[in-house]
Amino acid sequence: MLILGVAYKADVDDLCESPALNLMQILQQKGALVSYHDQHIPCFTLDGVATSAVALDQETLSSVDCVVIMTAHSAYSWPWIVENSRLVGDTRNATKSVAGAAPTKVVKL
């Protein structure tokens, strides 16, 4: 699973009270392999473990079962992300303007 955006709000570099951290913890406790991308937060420590952002490229998107949008940074290309992902969970309605495959690949959360 790939989490897009761990900052607490779009286009900032602050993790304070970010819901993405809770989601990452829950998923990891359930055995999921979780990675993240956030151009504003290249690394952080979660539960005492140093975590670094992965590259956001076609290989990364196609290698994960699901991409979950937690922070809708303005630099993300939503059509490209949807096109290159298997499944997208959208918690921010970031993909609202993506046409085509979006209805079959995007789950609004």
N, C-alpha and C positions, 0 to 999 in steps of 0.2 A: 504494500500500500504506500502511496506517495501522498503526503500532505503538502498542499500548495499554500504557503503563507502561514507563518507561526507568530507573526507580530500581532498585537492585540487590535490594531486597526490598520487600514490600508495606508501604504506609503510612509510608514514610520519604522523605527528600529527599536521598539520597546516591546519586551515580552510580558511586562507586568499584567497579570490577570488574563493572559491569553487563553481562550478556550481550547486552542490547538494543543496546548501542553496536556490538558486533562484527557483529550481524545487520544493523544499518543500514548499516555500511560495506560489507559484502559485497553487499547488495542494490543499493546505489548504484553500486558498481564494475561491477555487471552491467547497469547502465542503468535500474534501477527508480526511479520517483519515490516517495520515501519521506517520509512525514510522521509525526508522533507526537502523542499526547496523554498528559499526566501532570500531574495537578493539583498534585503535589508539586514538580515541576521545570518551571517555566514557560519556561525557556530554558537553553541550554548551547552550548558550542563543540565541534564535531566536525571533526577534520582541518582546523582553522583557520577553519571556517565557522560563523558564529553561526546557531543553529537555535532556533526558537520553537515552542511547542506550538500545535496547532490546536484550534479549538473541537470539543467532542464533542457533535455534534447530528445530527439526522436527515439533513441535507444532506451533512455530511461523511461519515457512514457509507455513504450510498447512492452517493457519488461515487467511492469506491475499490473496486478489484477484490477486495481481501482485507484483513481486519483480523487482526492477529496479536497475541494476548495474551501479553505478555512478563512483566508484573508484575500480580498479581491484587490491586489496591488494593480495599479494602472499600467504597469509595464507588461503584464501578462497578455499574450495574444490568445484570447478565448477560442476563436475559431480553430487556430492551429492546435491548441491543447486538446480540444474535443476531437478533431480529426485524427490525431495521433494516439489517442487513448482508447483503451478497450471499454472502460466504464468511468463515468465522472459523477461523483456525488457533489452537488452544488449547494452549499449552505448559505451562500450570499447572493443568489440569483444573478451571478456574474455572467452566465451563459444565455441570458434572456434574449439577446439579439443574434445568437448563433443559429443559422438556418441549416437545412439539410439533415444531416445525421443526428443532430442534437436530440430530437425526441426519442430516438432508439438507444442512445448512449448516455444520456444525462438523466440523473435522478435528482429532483429537487428535494433537499432535506431541510 
